């Protein structure tokens, strides 16, 4: 496996657009996305000595950025006192689809959509709280925060097959809970 190098002088030219596009899809606020990318670069500079060269520079920066995004939502949610997830289901049944394929278009909302999204967000939050803690953590990381499988496995010290078993159980429990409490 080749060792990767790190060159912070090239970060803005090489990665700023990619990191911004990655962030804007997750926070839906241009200014906040710019701030998070900037915070990522600063954190990268501060922790350069921790770069082990096992992953590419871009992968390393993305992992820092993902933590910044998580911290952003934790801060918001701790201020509100509860998590708010805005997800909208399509009326047609698409077998095999799950939450990540059913995110609402943020630019095409009616008042009814907003109410429905709020109700669904609360139902998802309530169902998530009913899951065992490890299932809830894995479900949130994979399905809501879009963590890569490898990152989740490394962070939680589990195998990929164990991850998929946990995800399957969590999704089954979430579907059952939502069916009883929201549909």
PASEBA-1860 file (N, C-alpha, C; in nm, 3 decimals):
! residues 183
1> XXXXXXXX> 0.084/-0.117/0.000/0.000/0.000/0.000/0.089/0.124/0.000 ~ 0.072/0.214/-0.096/0.160/0.329/-0.105/0.134/0.428/0.009 ~ 0.241/0.491/0.052/0.229/0.596/0.153/0.192/0.726/0.084 ~ 0.103/0.801/0.141/0.058/0.927/0.084/0.129/1.043/0.153 ~ 0.136/1.155/0.084/0.200/1.274/0.141/0.096/1.379/0.168 ~ 0.138/1.482/0.239/0.046/1.589/0.275/0.112/1.722/0.237 ~ 0.035/1.809/0.170/0.086/1.940/0.128/-0.023/2.044/0.146 ~ -0.028/2.108/0.265/-0.135/2.205/0.291/-0.135/2.326/0.199
9> XXXXXXXX> -0.022/2.352/0.132/-0.018/2.465/0.038/-0.107/2.442/-0.083 ~ -0.144/2.317/-0.109/-0.226/2.284/-0.225/-0.373/2.256/-0.190 ~ -0.406/2.255/-0.063/-0.541/2.216/-0.022/-0.650/2.298/-0.087 ~ -0.635/2.429/-0.087/-0.742/2.514/-0.142/-0.761/2.486/-0.290 ~ -0.649/2.479/-0.365/-0.659/2.453/-0.509/-0.714/2.315/-0.539 ~ -0.672/2.216/-0.463/-0.708/2.079/-0.495/-0.842/2.034/-0.435 ~ -0.875/2.082/-0.316/-0.986/2.021/-0.243/-1.101/2.113/-0.204 ~ -1.084/2.244/-0.212/-1.189/2.333/-0.159/-1.323/2.314/-0.230
17> XXXXXXXX> -1.323/2.301/-0.362/-1.449/2.283/-0.435/-1.514/2.150/-0.398 ~ -1.435/2.045/-0.393/-1.488/1.913/-0.359/-1.547/1.914/-0.218 ~ -1.471/1.969/-0.123/-1.518/1.972/0.016/-1.643/2.060/0.030 ~ -1.646/2.172/-0.042/-1.764/2.258/-0.036/-1.887/2.185/-0.091 ~ -1.873/2.122/-0.208/-1.986/2.050/-0.267/-2.033/1.936/-0.178 ~ -1.940/1.868/-0.114/-1.975/1.762/-0.021/-2.054/1.820/0.096 ~ -2.010/1.934/0.147/-2.071/1.994/0.266/-2.207/2.055/0.236 ~ -2.219/2.126/0.125/-2.344/2.197/0.094/-2.461/2.099/0.082
25> XXXXXXXX> -2.434/1.978/0.036/-2.542/1.880/0.025/-2.587/1.829/0.161 ~ -2.505/1.851/0.263/-2.537/1.801/0.396/-2.588/1.909/0.491 ~ -2.550/2.035/0.468/-2.595/2.141/0.558/-2.691/2.238/0.491 ~ -2.696/2.239/0.358/-2.791/2.322/0.282/-2.784/2.470/0.319 ~ -2.665/2.518/0.350/-2.644/2.659/0.384/-2.504/2.695/0.335 ~ -2.499/2.780/0.233/-2.372/2.813/0.168/-2.269/2.869/0.265 ~ -2.310/2.963/0.348/-2.215/3.024/0.442/-2.166/2.923/0.545 ~ -2.256/2.841/0.594/-2.217/2.739/0.693/-2.123/2.637/0.628
33> XXXXXXXX> -2.151/2.602/0.502/-2.065/2.508/0.430/-1.924/2.565/0.416 ~ -1.914/2.693/0.381/-1.782/2.758/0.369/-1.710/2.758/0.503 ~ -1.783/2.788/0.609/-1.723/2.787/0.743/-1.671/2.648/0.781 ~ -1.750/2.546/0.751/-1.709/2.410/0.786/-1.585/2.366/0.707 ~ -1.578/2.405/0.580/-1.459/2.373/0.500/-1.338/2.446/0.557 ~ -1.356/2.571/0.591/-1.246/2.649/0.651/-1.203/2.586/0.784 ~ -1.298/2.548/0.866/-1.267/2.481/0.993/-1.192/2.350/0.969 ~ -1.228/2.281/0.862/-1.160/2.156/0.828/-1.014/2.182/0.794
41> XXXXXXXX> -0.988/2.284/0.713/-0.849/2.317/0.678/-0.769/2.356/0.803 ~ -0.829/2.434/0.891/-0.760/2.475/1.014/-0.730/2.352/1.101 ~ -0.830/2.266/1.116/-0.810/2.145/1.195/-0.703/2.056/1.132 ~ -0.702/2.049/0.999/-0.600/1.972/0.929/-0.461/2.026/0.955 ~ -0.449/2.158/0.952/-0.318/2.220/0.980/-0.274/2.189/1.123 ~ -0.369/2.196/1.216/-0.335/2.170/1.356/-0.298/2.025/1.381 ~ -0.353/1.935/1.302/-0.330/1.793/1.329/-0.244/1.725/1.221 ~ -0.167/1.803/1.147/-0.082/1.746/1.043/0.011/1.637/1.097
49> XXXXXXXX> 0.057/1.656/1.218/0.149/1.558/1.276/0.081/1.423/1.298 ~ -0.052/1.421/1.300/-0.127/1.297/1.318/-0.156/1.225/1.186 ~ -0.124/1.289/1.073/-0.147/1.227/0.943/-0.055/1.107/0.928 ~ -0.113/0.988/0.916/-0.034/0.864/0.914/0.001/0.819/0.772 ~ -0.046/0.891/0.672/-0.017/0.860/0.531/-0.073/0.725/0.487 ~ -0.169/0.672/0.560/-0.232/0.546/0.522/-0.344/0.569/0.421 ~ -0.401/0.686/0.425/-0.507/0.724/0.331/-0.459/0.845/0.252 ~ -0.532/0.877/0.146/-0.494/0.995/0.068/-0.524/1.121/0.149
57> XXXXXXXX> -0.462/1.227/0.109/-0.482/1.356/0.175/-0.630/1.396/0.171 ~ -0.694/1.376/0.056/-0.836/1.411/0.041/-0.923/1.327/0.134 ~ -0.896/1.199/0.143/-0.973/1.111/0.232/-0.957/1.156/0.377 ~ -0.836/1.193/0.414/-0.808/1.241/0.548/-0.885/1.370/0.577 ~ -0.886/1.463/0.481/-0.960/1.588/0.499/-1.110/1.563/0.506 ~ -1.160/1.469/0.426/-1.304/1.435/0.432/-1.339/1.380/0.569 ~ -1.252/1.298/0.626/-1.284/1.242/0.759/-1.288/1.353/0.863 ~ -1.202/1.453/0.850/-1.208/1.568/0.941/-1.338/1.645/0.918
65> XXXXXXXX> -1.372/1.667/0.791/-1.493/1.741/0.756/-1.619/1.670/0.808 ~ -1.624/1.538/0.797/-1.741/1.464/0.846/-1.761/1.487/0.996 ~ -1.652/1.490/1.069/-1.662/1.517/1.213/-1.708/1.660/1.239 ~ -1.664/1.753/1.156/-1.709/1.893/1.170/-1.860/1.903/1.143 ~ -1.907/1.830/1.044/-2.051/1.831/1.013/-2.130/1.769/1.128 ~ -2.081/1.657/1.180/-2.148/1.594/1.295/-2.151/1.691/1.412 ~ -2.039/1.756/1.441/-2.034/1.853/1.551/-2.133/1.967/1.528 ~ -2.144/2.011/1.403/-2.239/2.117/1.368/-2.382/2.075/1.404
73> XXXXXXXX> -2.422/1.953/1.365/-2.557/1.906/1.395/-2.577/1.876/1.543 ~ -2.475/1.827/1.608/-2.487/1.805/1.753/-2.510/1.937/1.825 ~ -2.439/2.040/1.782/-2.456/2.172/1.844/-2.598/2.224/1.820 ~ -2.645/2.213/1.698/-2.782/2.257/1.667/-2.884/2.178/1.748 ~ -2.867/2.045/1.749/-2.964/1.960/1.816/-2.961/1.978/1.967 ~ -2.844/2.003/2.024/-2.839/2.025/2.168/-2.906/2.157/2.203 ~ -2.900/2.254/2.112/-2.967/2.381/2.135/-3.118/2.367/2.124 ~ -3.164/2.283/2.034/-3.308/2.264/2.017/-3.364/2.165/2.119
81> XXXXXXXX> -3.277/2.081/2.172/-3.323/1.982/2.268/-3.369/1.853/2.204 ~ -3.368/1.849/2.070/-3.407/1.726/2.001/-3.353/1.730/1.859 ~ -3.335/1.612/1.802/-3.288/1.603/1.664/-3.404/1.628/1.570 ~ -3.375/1.691/1.459/-3.478/1.715/1.359/-3.427/1.660/1.226 ~ -3.497/1.562/1.172/-3.457/1.502/1.047/-3.564/1.535/0.945 ~ -3.523/1.591/0.832/-3.621/1.626/0.729/-3.609/1.528/0.615 ~ -3.700/1.433/0.613/-3.700/1.333/0.508/-3.843/1.318/0.459 ~ -3.860/1.308/0.330/-3.993/1.294/0.273/-4.002/1.164/0.194
89> XXXXXXXX> -4.111/1.089/0.213/-4.132/0.967/0.139/-4.212/0.997/0.013 ~ -4.176/0.931/-0.094/-4.254/0.939/-0.217/-4.376/0.849/-0.200 ~ -4.482/0.879/-0.273/-4.603/0.799/-0.258/-4.591/0.664/-0.327 ~ -4.506/0.655/-0.427/-4.493/0.527/-0.497/-4.400/0.433/-0.421 ~ -4.428/0.306/-0.432/-4.347/0.205/-0.365/-4.230/0.167/-0.455 ~ -4.110/0.188/-0.409/-3.991/0.146/-0.482/-3.920/0.042/-0.396 ~ -3.938/-0.083/-0.433/-3.881/-0.190/-0.352/-3.729/-0.175/-0.348 ~ -3.674/-0.189/-0.229/-3.530/-0.180/-0.212/-3.483/-0.041/-0.174
97> XXXXXXXX> -3.567/0.061/-0.195/-3.528/0.196/-0.157/-3.530/0.210/-0.007 ~ -3.452/0.300/0.044/-3.451/0.329/0.186/-3.437/0.479/0.203 ~ -3.424/0.525/0.323/-3.425/0.667/0.352/-3.330/0.749/0.267 ~ -3.209/0.700/0.242/-3.111/0.780/0.171/-3.155/0.812/0.028 ~ -3.245/0.732/-0.031/-3.293/0.762/-0.165/-3.419/0.849/-0.163 ~ -3.471/0.879/-0.046/-3.599/0.948/-0.038/-3.591/1.084/0.028 ~ -3.479/1.150/0.018/-3.464/1.282/0.079/-3.537/1.384/-0.007 ~ -3.611/1.471/0.056/-3.691/1.570/-0.015/-3.603/1.675/-0.082
105> XXXXXXXX> -3.653/1.731/-0.192/-3.586/1.842/-0.258/-3.610/1.967/-0.175 ~ -3.503/2.026/-0.116/-3.522/2.139/-0.026/-3.575/2.265/-0.096 ~ -3.570/2.269/-0.230/-3.614/2.388/-0.303/-3.757/2.375/-0.353 ~ -3.821/2.262/-0.326/-3.956/2.237/-0.376/-4.046/2.194/-0.260 ~ -4.078/2.290/-0.171/-4.157/2.255/-0.053/-4.284/2.338/-0.046 ~ -4.390/2.270/-0.008/-4.515/2.338/0.023/-4.532/2.335/0.174 ~ -4.629/2.406/0.224/-4.655/2.405/0.368/-4.689/2.264/0.414 ~ -4.764/2.190/0.332/-4.798/2.052/0.367/-4.672/1.965/0.374
113> XXXXXXXX> -4.579/1.985/0.279/-4.453/1.910/0.282/-4.375/1.939/0.410 ~ -4.371/2.064/0.449/-4.297/2.103/0.569/-4.356/2.037/0.693 ~ -4.488/2.037/0.704/-4.554/1.973/0.818/-4.527/1.823/0.816 ~ -4.540/1.761/0.698/-4.516/1.617/0.686/-4.371/1.583/0.721 ~ -4.277/1.664/0.674/-4.136/1.639/0.704/-4.108/1.652/0.854 ~ -4.170/1.750/0.916/-4.150/1.769/1.060/-4.205/1.649/1.136 ~ -4.325/1.604/1.099/-4.385/1.488/1.165/-4.300/1.363/1.143 ~ -4.253/1.343/1.020/-4.169/1.227/0.992/-4.038/1.236/1.068
121> XXXXXXXX> -3.979/1.355/1.072/-3.855/1.374/1.146/-3.870/1.337/1.292 ~ -3.979/1.378/1.353/-4.005/1.343/1.492/-4.028/1.192/1.508 ~ -4.100/1.132/1.414/-4.123/0.987/1.420/-3.992/0.911/1.406 ~ -3.905/0.954/1.315/-3.775/0.889/1.297/-3.692/0.904/1.424 ~ -3.691/1.024/1.480/-3.615/1.048/1.603/-3.665/0.959/1.716 ~ -3.797/0.948/1.731/-3.854/0.863/1.836/-3.820/0.715/1.813 ~ -3.828/0.670/1.689/-3.795/0.531/1.658/-3.645/0.505/1.678 ~ -3.563/0.601/1.643/-3.418/0.588/1.661/-3.383/0.572/1.809
129> XXXXXXXX> -3.456/0.643/1.894/-3.432/0.635/2.039/-3.469/0.498/2.095 ~ -3.557/0.425/2.025/-3.601/0.294/2.073/-3.504/0.182/2.035 ~ -3.413/0.210/1.942/-3.315/0.109/1.900/-3.209/0.091/2.008 ~ -3.149/-0.029/2.014/-3.031/-0.044/2.101/-2.925/0.056/2.058 ~ -2.845/0.105/2.151/-2.754/0.216/2.124/-2.659/0.190/2.007 ~ -2.605/0.071/1.997/-2.511/0.041/1.887/-2.583/0.043/1.753 ~ -2.704/-0.014/1.748/-2.783/-0.010/1.624/-2.815/0.134/1.585 ~ -2.855/0.213/1.682/-2.888/0.353/1.654/-2.766/0.427/1.602
137> XXXXXXXX> -2.651/0.405/1.664/-2.529/0.473/1.623/-2.489/0.433/1.481 ~ -2.492/0.305/1.450/-2.456/0.258/1.317/-2.556/0.308/1.214 ~ -2.686/0.301/1.246/-2.790/0.348/1.155/-2.770/0.497/1.122 ~ -2.747/0.576/1.224/-2.728/0.719/1.204/-2.604/0.748/1.120 ~ -2.494/0.681/1.152/-2.370/0.704/1.079/-2.383/0.665/0.932 ~ -2.445/0.551/0.905/-2.453/0.501/0.767/-2.565/0.566/0.688 ~ -2.683/0.573/0.745/-2.801/0.614/0.670/-2.824/0.765/0.671 ~ -2.801/0.829/0.784/-2.830/0.972/0.795/-2.707/1.056/0.762
145> XXXXXXXX> -2.591/1.017/0.814/-2.469/1.096/0.796/-2.385/1.051/0.678 ~ -2.424/0.941/0.613/-2.356/0.890/0.494/-2.208/0.857/0.514 ~ -2.173/0.806/0.630/-2.036/0.761/0.652/-2.007/0.642/0.561 ~ -1.886/0.630/0.518/-1.843/0.514/0.442/-1.835/0.393/0.535 ~ -1.856/0.276/0.480/-1.852/0.152/0.558/-1.720/0.139/0.633 ~ -1.609/0.162/0.562/-1.477/0.148/0.623/-1.459/0.242/0.742 ~ -1.507/0.365/0.729/-1.493/0.463/0.838/-1.572/0.418/0.961 ~ -1.693/0.367/0.939/-1.775/0.320/1.051/-1.707/0.200/1.119
153> XXXXXXXX> -1.661/0.107/1.037/-1.595/-0.012/1.093/-1.472/0.027/1.174 ~ -1.393/0.120/1.123/-1.273/0.164/1.195/-1.310/0.234/1.325 ~ -1.408/0.321/1.320/-1.446/0.398/1.438/-1.507/0.311/1.547 ~ -1.588/0.214/1.507/-1.658/0.130/1.605/-1.588/-0.004/1.629 ~ -1.479/-0.027/1.557/-1.401/-0.149/1.572/-1.488/-0.273/1.548 ~ -1.558/-0.272/1.432/-1.640/-0.386/1.392/-1.604/-0.426/1.250 ~ -1.643/-0.547/1.210/-1.617/-0.592/1.074/-1.728/-0.542/0.982 ~ -1.699/-0.545/0.851/-1.800/-0.501/0.754/-1.923/-0.590/0.759
161> XXXXXXXX> -1.904/-0.720/0.775/-2.021/-0.809/0.781/-2.104/-0.782/0.906 ~ -2.038/-0.753/1.018/-2.108/-0.717/1.141/-2.186/-0.587/1.120 ~ -2.125/-0.491/1.051/-2.192/-0.364/1.021/-2.322/-0.389/0.945 ~ -2.317/-0.474/0.843/-2.436/-0.496/0.760/-2.544/-0.572/0.835 ~ -2.506/-0.658/0.926/-2.604/-0.726/1.011/-2.673/-0.622/1.101 ~ -2.593/-0.533/1.160/-2.648/-0.428/1.248/-2.739/-0.336/1.168 ~ -2.695/-0.295/1.048/-2.776/-0.207/0.962/-2.908/-0.275/0.926 ~ -2.901/-0.403/0.889/-3.024/-0.475/0.853/-3.121/-0.478/0.970
169> XXXXXXXX> -3.072/-0.510/1.088/-3.158/-0.516/1.206/-3.215/-0.378/1.239 ~ -3.131/-0.275/1.228/-3.177/-0.139/1.258/-3.283/-0.095/1.158 ~ -3.260/-0.121/1.030/-3.357/-0.082/0.927/-3.489/-0.155/0.944 ~ -3.482/-0.282/0.976/-3.604/-0.360/0.999/-3.681/-0.303/1.118 ~ -3.610/-0.275/1.226/-3.675/-0.219/1.345/-3.731/-0.080/1.316 ~ -3.656/0.002/1.242/-3.703/0.137/1.209/-3.827/0.130/1.121 ~ -3.826/0.043/1.021/-3.942/0.029/0.932/-4.065/-0.014/1.011 ~ -4.049/-0.109/1.100/-4.160/-0.156/1.182/-4.211/-0.045/1.273
177> XXXXXXX> -4.120/0.026/1.335/-4.158/0.134/1.425/-4.230/0.247/1.350 ~ -4.176/0.284/1.234/-4.239/0.391/1.155/-4.376/0.348/1.105 ~ -4.388/0.222/1.068/-4.517/0.172/1.024/-4.624/0.186/1.132 ~ -4.585/0.160/1.256/-4.678/0.169/1.368/-4.703/0.313/1.412 ~ -4.600/0.397/1.403/-4.608/0.529/1.463/-4.621/0.646/1.367 ~ -4.613/0.622/1.237/-4.619/0.738/1.148/-4.713/0.717/1.031 ~ -4.709/0.603/0.964/-4.787/0.585/0.841/-4.933/0.582/0.866
END
